[in-house]
Amino acid sequence: MSHRAYTNLSIVIAAFVLVILSSLSMDTMTAIANKALMPINNINSSNAQNLQANNTQYSMIITKLLANNLRNHLQEAGSVLKITSKLLQVNNTSFAHLLNQTLTILHGIPKDADLKKRQIAQDILSNYKDFQIIFFLMPNGNVYLEEPYSRQENLTTNNLAYRDYFQGAIKTHSTYLGNVVTSVSSGHRQAVIAVPIYFGKDNSTLIGIWAGAIDFHVLNTELQSLNLPAGERAVYVGHNGQKIADSNVNNSNKAESFSNLQSFKNAINGKSGSNMEEVFVNGTTSSKAFVTYHPVKVFQNTWAVLLMQKAR
């Protein structure tokens, strides 16, 4: 079997295994959201209290569906990395000696070195749009390669051992979902899923870290397809409270923190529910909002879904 065929087969197998992770489509969730979600008017009136009770039930359904959708995205991405990390072309670092001459100049091995590993990374990027970059790190955190190669060229550091995903993958010996960080090759916000690769039956020798960065644009597009009414907003939030994706197209590229919200704190602690609290609606003005929340537990980390409805 050729290298390219082997690679594609592995990726297809990963996709097949992940069929069991499928959830309702975004079109289905959009239909439910458009039918169920309504503004909360006159919050102190008895009618509003009834409306709020009805909205709570529907909002809980929406946030749970969104949480399942986000979880499936992340689990699929992690499984693709985990399966491909077992390929000989990936866990072979026979070109590592080149780093002695190229690390500080090229931020990794040359573009034409270890083409088999680069090809696998390119195949993953072509078949799984959730990824914006695939890369390999040496046991000491030095960059071995990145794809697309243009991202490797633009690196502003040659060692990523300080990143939480690198340390977390080594500490847990397992697939690790990192926090939201600013990429040192693009300057964009991203979250990395890292898979440690070990040698030996006792996993005593670390070969390197095979990792991929999640493309937030894909998640933004999905949330925005919900077409939520004015005054309503859904966001995906990372473990430290940093926004990952936003249903509001005007705010999707803005860095925001929701770490002070009690709803976020509850979700990170594994709870689901709803609160009335002061939040920034649409990223501009602070006002009362009805916030429904749900945790997203993936690998060793927990993210959150927040659905905010402005109280009028």
Salt bridges, closest charged atoms under 4 A:
ASP114 OD2 - LYS117 NZ 2.58
ASP123 OD2 - ARG4 NE 3.30
ASP130 OD2 - HIS73 ND1 2.65
GLU147 OE2 - ARG118 NH1 2.80
GLU222 OE1 - HIS73 NE2 2.95
ASP246 OD2 - ARG233 NH2 2.49
ASP246 OD2 - LYS243 NZ 3.12
GLU256 OE2 - ARG233 NH2 2.51
GLU256 OE2 - LYS243 NZ 2.82
